[in-house]
Structures are given as C-alpha cells and as structure tokens.
Amino acid sequence: MTDTTNWSLNLTFKVEIAGKLVISGGGEKVYSATKKWNQYKETWKLTGTLKTYSPTGNLIKTEQRNATYIKYKKMAIK
C-alpha cells in the first residue's frame, strides 16, 4: 500500500521604500510525501527569483534559486 501527500505554495512579493521598488521576487514551494510499507520519503522542491533594483528603479541583478531536499525514514511496522 502506498500513501501520498502533495501540496504547493506560490508566493510573490515586492518591497518599496519611499515609493521606489527596491526588491521583488517570487517562488514556489512543492512538498511531496510518500509512505510505502515501512519506508517514508519526503521531498521539498524550492524555486524562486529575487530581483534587486537601484535607487533610480533600474534592475541591478536577478538571482534564480532552485533546490531539492529529499529525506528518507524507516518506520516501525505495527
């Protein structure tokens, strides 16, 4: 028997100082958990973009981040 749980969260944001855009970004967090017999596997996938702007409002840099975390656990069988 396999039991699976999935969910995701999307986020966007911006920071303004004195009406000028300073930082903006967004991303997604995806969670998945699978249990099969006594093996439990959790997976987190994180993706996102962070944009930094100059005081005049020009884009200075864009950072892209992607990460995947996987965790395995053995569970006691009842």
Backbone as XML, in Angstrom:
<?xml version="1.0"?>
<chain id="A" units="angstrom">
  <residue number="1" name="MET">
    <atom name="N" x="0.832" y="-1.175" z="0.000"/>
    <atom name="CA" x="0.000" y="0.000" z="0.000"/>
    <atom name="C" x="0.886" y="1.251" z="0.000"/>
  </residue>
  <residue number="2" name="THR">
    <atom name="N" x="0.540" y="2.209" z="-0.846"/>
    <atom name="CA" x="1.274" y="3.470" z="-0.923"/>
    <atom name="C" x="0.347" y="4.614" z="-0.555"/>
  </residue>
  <residue number="3" name="ASP">
    <atom name="N" x="0.831" y="5.494" z="0.285"/>
    <atom name="CA" x="0.088" y="6.672" z="0.734"/>
    <atom name="C" x="0.872" y="7.903" z="0.296"/>
  </residue>
  <residue number="4" name="THR">
    <atom name="N" x="0.238" y="8.833" z="-0.435"/>
    <atom name="CA" x="0.946" y="10.001" z="-0.956"/>
    <atom name="C" x="0.235" y="11.297" z="-0.577"/>
  </residue>
  <residue number="5" name="THR">
    <atom name="N" x="1.018" y="12.307" z="-0.213"/>
    <atom name="CA" x="0.509" y="13.645" z="0.092"/>
    <atom name="C" x="1.286" y="14.647" z="-0.751"/>
  </residue>
  <residue number="6" name="ASN">
    <atom name="N" x="0.580" y="15.586" z="-1.391"/>
    <atom name="CA" x="1.219" y="16.632" z="-2.193"/>
    <atom name="C" x="0.564" y="17.980" z="-1.888"/>
  </residue>
  <residue number="7" name="TRP">
    <atom name="N" x="1.359" y="19.032" z="-1.864"/>
    <atom name="CA" x="0.831" y="20.389" z="-1.802"/>
    <atom name="C" x="1.876" y="21.354" z="-2.328"/>
  </residue>
  <residue number="8" name="SER">
    <atom name="N" x="1.438" y="22.541" z="-2.733"/>
    <atom name="CA" x="2.387" y="23.559" z="-3.205"/>
    <atom name="C" x="1.927" y="24.931" z="-2.724"/>
  </residue>
  <residue number="9" name="LEU">
    <atom name="N" x="2.878" y="25.840" z="-2.639"/>
    <atom name="CA" x="2.639" y="27.199" z="-2.168"/>
    <atom name="C" x="3.352" y="28.156" z="-3.108"/>
  </residue>
  <residue number="10" name="ASN">
    <atom name="N" x="2.613" y="29.128" z="-3.645"/>
    <atom name="CA" x="3.196" y="30.156" z="-4.510"/>
    <atom name="C" x="3.229" y="31.477" z="-3.754"/>
  </residue>
  <residue number="11" name="LEU">
    <atom name="N" x="4.323" y="32.202" z="-3.921"/>
    <atom name="CA" x="4.496" y="33.453" z="-3.198"/>
    <atom name="C" x="5.133" y="34.491" z="-4.122"/>
  </residue>
  <residue number="12" name="THR">
    <atom name="N" x="4.583" y="35.707" z="-4.117"/>
    <atom name="CA" x="5.222" y="36.830" z="-4.798"/>
    <atom name="C" x="5.254" y="38.005" z="-3.825"/>
  </residue>
  <residue number="13" name="PHE">
    <atom name="N" x="6.281" y="38.823" z="-3.937"/>
    <atom name="CA" x="6.399" y="39.957" z="-3.022"/>
    <atom name="C" x="7.161" y="41.096" z="-3.682"/>
  </residue>
  <residue number="14" name="LYS">
    <atom name="N" x="7.013" y="42.296" z="-3.116"/>
    <atom name="CA" x="7.820" y="43.438" z="-3.519"/>
    <atom name="C" x="8.000" y="44.341" z="-2.312"/>
  </residue>
  <residue number="15" name="VAL">
    <atom name="N" x="9.160" y="44.986" z="-2.270"/>
    <atom name="CA" x="9.488" y="45.907" z="-1.182"/>
    <atom name="C" x="9.740" y="47.272" z="-1.804"/>
  </residue>
  <residue number="16" name="GLU">
    <atom name="N" x="9.014" y="48.262" z="-1.306"/>
    <atom name="CA" x="9.193" y="49.630" z="-1.779"/>
    <atom name="C" x="9.649" y="50.524" z="-0.629"/>
  </residue>
  <residue number="17" name="ILE">
    <atom name="N" x="10.562" y="51.447" z="-0.932"/>
    <atom name="CA" x="10.986" y="52.453" z="0.043"/>
    <atom name="C" x="10.757" y="53.809" z="-0.607"/>
  </residue>
  <residue number="18" name="ALA">
    <atom name="N" x="9.963" y="54.628" z="0.052"/>
    <atom name="CA" x="9.594" y="55.960" z="-0.460"/>
    <atom name="C" x="9.013" y="55.869" z="-1.868"/>
  </residue>
  <residue number="19" name="GLY">
    <atom name="N" x="8.210" y="54.844" z="-2.108"/>
    <atom name="CA" x="7.550" y="54.689" z="-3.403"/>
    <atom name="C" x="8.415" y="54.116" z="-4.505"/>
  </residue>
  <residue number="20" name="LYS">
    <atom name="N" x="9.658" y="53.760" z="-4.197"/>
    <atom name="CA" x="10.570" y="53.185" z="-5.200"/>
    <atom name="C" x="10.738" y="51.690" z="-4.935"/>
  </residue>
  <residue number="21" name="LEU">
    <atom name="N" x="10.639" y="50.904" z="-5.994"/>
    <atom name="CA" x="10.802" y="49.458" z="-5.883"/>
    <atom name="C" x="12.257" y="49.126" z="-5.576"/>
  </residue>
  <residue number="22" name="VAL">
    <atom name="N" x="12.501" y="48.364" z="-4.507"/>
    <atom name="CA" x="13.857" y="48.011" z="-4.089"/>
    <atom name="C" x="14.146" y="46.533" z="-4.375"/>
  </residue>
  <residue number="23" name="ILE">
    <atom name="N" x="13.227" y="45.669" z="-3.985"/>
    <atom name="CA" x="13.385" y="44.224" z="-4.175"/>
    <atom name="C" x="12.033" y="43.645" z="-4.573"/>
  </residue>
  <residue number="24" name="SER">
    <atom name="N" x="12.060" y="42.681" z="-5.486"/>
    <atom name="CA" x="10.849" y="41.937" z="-5.803"/>
    <atom name="C" x="11.243" y="40.490" z="-6.044"/>
  </residue>
  <residue number="25" name="GLY">
    <atom name="N" x="10.275" y="39.626" z="-5.944"/>
    <atom name="CA" x="10.582" y="38.228" z="-6.172"/>
    <atom name="C" x="9.358" y="37.359" z="-6.070"/>
  </residue>
  <residue number="26" name="GLY">
    <atom name="N" x="9.602" y="36.094" z="-6.222"/>
    <atom name="CA" x="8.524" y="35.127" z="-6.140"/>
    <atom name="C" x="9.098" y="33.736" z="-6.220"/>
  </residue>
  <residue number="27" name="GLY">
    <atom name="N" x="8.264" y="32.792" z="-5.883"/>
    <atom name="CA" x="8.735" y="31.425" z="-5.951"/>
    <atom name="C" x="7.649" y="30.434" z="-5.633"/>
  </residue>
  <residue number="28" name="GLU">
    <atom name="N" x="8.042" y="29.187" z="-5.643"/>
    <atom name="CA" x="7.116" y="28.104" z="-5.375"/>
    <atom name="C" x="7.788" y="27.086" z="-4.470"/>
  </residue>
  <residue number="29" name="LYS">
    <atom name="N" x="7.028" y="26.555" z="-3.548"/>
    <atom name="CA" x="7.491" y="25.500" z="-2.656"/>
    <atom name="C" x="6.553" y="24.312" z="-2.881"/>
  </residue>
  <residue number="30" name="VAL">
    <atom name="N" x="7.103" y="23.183" z="-3.274"/>
    <atom name="CA" x="6.314" y="21.990" z="-3.557"/>
    <atom name="C" x="6.734" y="20.896" z="-2.587"/>
  </residue>
  <residue number="31" name="TYR">
    <atom name="N" x="5.757" y="20.301" z="-1.924"/>
    <atom name="CA" x="6.013" y="19.253" z="-0.937"/>
    <atom name="C" x="5.357" y="17.964" z="-1.400"/>
  </residue>
  <residue number="32" name="SER">
    <atom name="N" x="6.065" y="16.873" z="-1.228"/>
    <atom name="CA" x="5.526" y="15.562" z="-1.554"/>
    <atom name="C" x="6.012" y="14.577" z="-0.500"/>
  </residue>
  <residue number="33" name="ALA">
    <atom name="N" x="5.109" y="13.770" z="0.000"/>
    <atom name="CA" x="5.475" y="12.732" z="0.964"/>
    <atom name="C" x="4.841" y="11.425" z="0.515"/>
  </residue>
  <residue number="34" name="THR">
    <atom name="N" x="5.635" y="10.369" z="0.536"/>
    <atom name="CA" x="5.158" y="9.050" z="0.138"/>
    <atom name="C" x="5.518" y="8.038" z="1.212"/>
  </residue>
  <residue number="35" name="LYS">
    <atom name="N" x="4.553" y="7.243" z="1.596"/>
    <atom name="CA" x="4.800" y="6.173" z="2.562"/>
    <atom name="C" x="4.444" y="4.854" z="1.889"/>
  </residue>
  <residue number="36" name="LYS">
    <atom name="N" x="5.405" y="3.964" z="1.857"/>
    <atom name="CA" x="5.188" y="2.636" z="1.281"/>
    <atom name="C" x="5.795" y="1.623" z="2.226"/>
  </residue>
  <residue number="37" name="TRP">
    <atom name="N" x="4.945" y="0.789" z="2.777"/>
    <atom name="CA" x="5.326" y="-0.190" z="3.785"/>
    <atom name="C" x="5.987" y="0.527" z="4.956"/>
  </residue>
  <residue number="38" name="ASN">
    <atom name="N" x="7.269" y="0.290" z="5.200"/>
    <atom name="CA" x="7.925" y="0.951" z="6.326"/>
    <atom name="C" x="8.890" y="2.055" z="5.864"/>
  </residue>
  <residue number="39" name="GLN">
    <atom name="N" x="8.823" y="2.438" z="4.603"/>
    <atom name="CA" x="9.700" y="3.474" z="4.046"/>
    <atom name="C" x="8.905" y="4.771" z="3.865"/>
  </residue>
  <residue number="40" name="TYR">
    <atom name="N" x="9.441" y="5.871" z="4.376"/>
    <atom name="CA" x="8.787" y="7.171" z="4.284"/>
    <atom name="C" x="9.738" y="8.123" z="3.572"/>
  </residue>
  <residue number="41" name="LYS">
    <atom name="N" x="9.262" y="8.790" z="2.518"/>
    <atom name="CA" x="10.109" y="9.692" z="1.731"/>
    <atom name="C" x="9.431" y="11.058" z="1.645"/>
  </residue>
  <residue number="42" name="GLU">
    <atom name="N" x="10.170" y="12.099" z="2.050"/>
    <atom name="CA" x="9.698" y="13.483" z="1.936"/>
    <atom name="C" x="10.552" y="14.209" z="0.902"/>
  </residue>
  <residue number="43" name="THR">
    <atom name="N" x="9.904" y="14.977" z="0.029"/>
    <atom name="CA" x="10.620" y="15.761" z="-0.976"/>
    <atom name="C" x="10.129" y="17.202" z="-0.928"/>
  </residue>
  <residue number="44" name="TRP">
    <atom name="N" x="11.076" y="18.131" z="-0.834"/>
    <atom name="CA" x="10.786" y="19.571" z="-0.899"/>
    <atom name="C" x="11.488" y="20.105" z="-2.123"/>
  </residue>
  <residue number="45" name="LYS">
    <atom name="N" x="10.760" y="20.795" z="-3.001"/>
    <atom name="CA" x="11.370" y="21.449" z="-4.157"/>
    <atom name="C" x="11.100" y="22.941" z="-4.026"/>
  </residue>
  <residue number="46" name="LEU">
    <atom name="N" x="12.160" y="23.715" z="-4.018"/>
    <atom name="CA" x="12.053" y="25.167" z="-3.870"/>
    <atom name="C" x="12.608" y="25.836" z="-5.119"/>
  </residue>
  <residue number="47" name="THR">
    <atom name="N" x="11.823" y="26.719" z="-5.714"/>
    <atom name="CA" x="12.289" y="27.504" z="-6.846"/>
    <atom name="C" x="11.947" y="28.961" z="-6.573"/>
  </residue>
  <residue number="48" name="GLY">
    <atom name="N" x="12.774" y="29.856" z="-7.044"/>
    <atom name="CA" x="12.470" y="31.264" z="-6.798"/>
    <atom name="C" x="13.371" y="32.210" z="-7.553"/>
  </residue>
  <residue number="49" name="THR">
    <atom name="N" x="12.906" y="33.451" z="-7.622"/>
    <atom name="CA" x="13.645" y="34.529" z="-8.273"/>
    <atom name="C" x="13.652" y="35.738" z="-7.344"/>
  </residue>
  <residue number="50" name="LEU">
    <atom name="N" x="14.800" y="36.357" z="-7.216"/>
    <atom name="CA" x="14.945" y="37.578" z="-6.425"/>
    <atom name="C" x="15.561" y="38.647" z="-7.316"/>
  </residue>
  <residue number="51" name="LYS">
    <atom name="N" x="14.876" y="39.796" z="-7.438"/>
    <atom name="CA" x="15.366" y="40.899" z="-8.268"/>
    <atom name="C" x="15.689" y="42.090" z="-7.377"/>
  </residue>
  <residue number="52" name="THR">
    <atom name="N" x="16.873" y="42.681" z="-7.598"/>
    <atom name="CA" x="17.315" y="43.840" z="-6.825"/>
    <atom name="C" x="17.383" y="45.046" z="-7.765"/>
  </residue>
  <residue number="53" name="TYR">
    <atom name="N" x="16.860" y="46.186" z="-7.285"/>
    <atom name="CA" x="16.788" y="47.405" z="-8.098"/>
    <atom name="C" x="17.635" y="48.520" z="-7.491"/>
  </residue>
  <residue number="54" name="SER">
    <atom name="N" x="18.112" y="49.425" z="-8.346"/>
    <atom name="CA" x="18.865" y="50.607" z="-7.888"/>
    <atom name="C" x="17.882" y="51.648" z="-7.364"/>
  </residue>
  <residue number="55" name="PRO">
    <atom name="N" x="18.388" y="52.687" z="-6.663"/>
    <atom name="CA" x="17.502" y="53.752" z="-6.170"/>
    <atom name="C" x="16.722" y="54.471" z="-7.287"/>
  </residue>
  <residue number="56" name="THR">
    <atom name="N" x="17.217" y="54.409" z="-8.515"/>
    <atom name="CA" x="16.518" y="55.043" z="-9.640"/>
    <atom name="C" x="15.478" y="54.122" z="-10.272"/>
  </residue>
  <residue number="57" name="GLY">
    <atom name="N" x="15.402" y="52.882" z="-9.776"/>
    <atom name="CA" x="14.396" y="51.947" z="-10.281"/>
    <atom name="C" x="14.891" y="51.007" z="-11.362"/>
  </residue>
  <residue number="58" name="ASN">
    <atom name="N" x="16.190" y="51.057" z="-11.683"/>
    <atom name="CA" x="16.743" y="50.145" z="-12.695"/>
    <atom name="C" x="17.096" y="48.798" z="-12.067"/>
  </residue>
  <residue number="59" name="LEU">
    <atom name="N" x="16.874" y="47.747" z="-12.817"/>
    <atom name="CA" x="17.197" y="46.399" z="-12.356"/>
    <atom name="C" x="18.706" y="46.232" z="-12.274"/>
  </residue>
  <residue number="60" name="ILE">
    <atom name="N" x="19.211" y="45.848" z="-11.079"/>
    <atom name="CA" x="20.654" y="45.655" z="-10.887"/>
    <atom name="C" x="21.037" y="44.202" z="-11.129"/>
  </residue>
  <residue number="61" name="LYS">
    <atom name="N" x="20.319" y="43.287" z="-10.466"/>
    <atom name="CA" x="20.650" y="41.870" z="-10.651"/>
    <atom name="C" x="19.421" y="41.000" z="-10.414"/>
  </residue>
  <residue number="62" name="THR">
    <atom name="N" x="19.467" y="39.820" z="-10.998"/>
    <atom name="CA" x="18.426" y="38.813" z="-10.831"/>
    <atom name="C" x="19.095" y="37.530" z="-10.372"/>
  </residue>
  <residue number="63" name="GLU">
    <atom name="N" x="18.574" y="36.952" z="-9.303"/>
    <atom name="CA" x="19.093" y="35.686" z="-8.785"/>
    <atom name="C" x="18.019" y="34.616" z="-8.924"/>
  </residue>
  <residue number="64" name="GLN">
    <atom name="N" x="18.407" y="33.481" z="-9.465"/>
    <atom name="CA" x="17.499" y="32.341" z="-9.611"/>
    <atom name="C" x="17.977" y="31.249" z="-8.661"/>
  </residue>
  <residue number="65" name="ARG">
    <atom name="N" x="17.053" y="30.711" z="-7.878"/>
    <atom name="CA" x="17.417" y="29.653" z="-6.932"/>
    <atom name="C" x="16.532" y="28.445" z="-7.136"/>
  </residue>
  <residue number="66" name="ASN">
    <atom name="N" x="17.165" y="27.287" z="-7.174"/>
    <atom name="CA" x="16.461" y="26.012" z="-7.279"/>
    <atom name="C" x="17.122" y="25.037" z="-6.314"/>
  </residue>
  <residue number="67" name="ALA">
    <atom name="N" x="16.323" y="24.369" z="-5.530"/>
    <atom name="CA" x="16.874" y="23.402" z="-4.586"/>
    <atom name="C" x="15.876" y="22.264" z="-4.385"/>
  </residue>
  <residue number="68" name="THR">
    <atom name="N" x="16.409" y="21.076" z="-4.184"/>
    <atom name="CA" x="15.580" y="19.910" z="-3.883"/>
    <atom name="C" x="16.165" y="19.223" z="-2.665"/>
  </residue>
  <residue number="69" name="TYR">
    <atom name="N" x="15.304" y="18.952" z="-1.699"/>
    <atom name="CA" x="15.710" y="18.258" z="-0.477"/>
    <atom name="C" x="14.904" y="16.976" z="-0.379"/>
  </residue>
  <residue number="70" name="ILE">
    <atom name="N" x="15.592" y="15.857" z="-0.168"/>
    <atom name="CA" x="14.931" y="14.562" z="-0.037"/>
    <atom name="C" x="15.357" y="13.933" z="1.281"/>
  </residue>
  <residue number="71" name="LYS">
    <atom name="N" x="14.386" y="13.411" z="2.008"/>
    <atom name="CA" x="14.649" y="12.801" z="3.312"/>
    <atom name="C" x="13.937" y="11.454" z="3.364"/>
  </residue>
  <residue number="72" name="TYR">
    <atom name="N" x="14.670" y="10.419" z="3.763"/>
    <atom name="CA" x="14.102" y="9.075" z="3.903"/>
    <atom name="C" x="14.052" y="8.699" z="5.378"/>
  </residue>
  <residue number="73" name="LYS">
    <atom name="N" x="13.009" y="7.982" z="5.758"/>
    <atom name="CA" x="12.890" y="7.485" z="7.129"/>
    <atom name="C" x="12.329" y="6.081" z="7.099"/>
  </residue>
  <residue number="74" name="LYS">
    <atom name="N" x="12.820" y="5.243" z="7.978"/>
    <atom name="CA" x="12.232" y="3.915" z="8.182"/>
    <atom name="C" x="11.271" y="4.035" z="9.353"/>
  </residue>
  <residue number="75" name="MET">
    <atom name="N" x="10.113" y="3.438" z="9.215"/>
    <atom name="CA" x="9.110" y="3.496" z="10.269"/>
    <atom name="C" x="8.849" y="2.104" z="10.799"/>
  </residue>
  <residue number="76" name="ALA">
    <atom name="N" x="8.505" y="2.024" z="12.062"/>
    <atom name="CA" x="8.191" y="0.738" z="12.672"/>
    <atom name="C" x="6.863" y="0.217" z="12.129"/>
  </residue>
  <residue number="77" name="ILE">
    <atom name="N" x="6.802" y="-1.056" z="11.866"/>
    <atom name="CA" x="5.567" y="-1.683" z="11.387"/>
    <atom name="C" x="4.801" y="-2.200" z="12.583"/>
  </residue>
  <residue number="78" name="LYS">
    <atom name="N" x="3.528" y="-1.828" z="12.656"/>
    <atom name="CA" x="2.695" y="-2.272" z="13.798"/>
    <atom name="C" x="2.003" y="-3.571" z="13.482"/>
  </residue>
</chain>
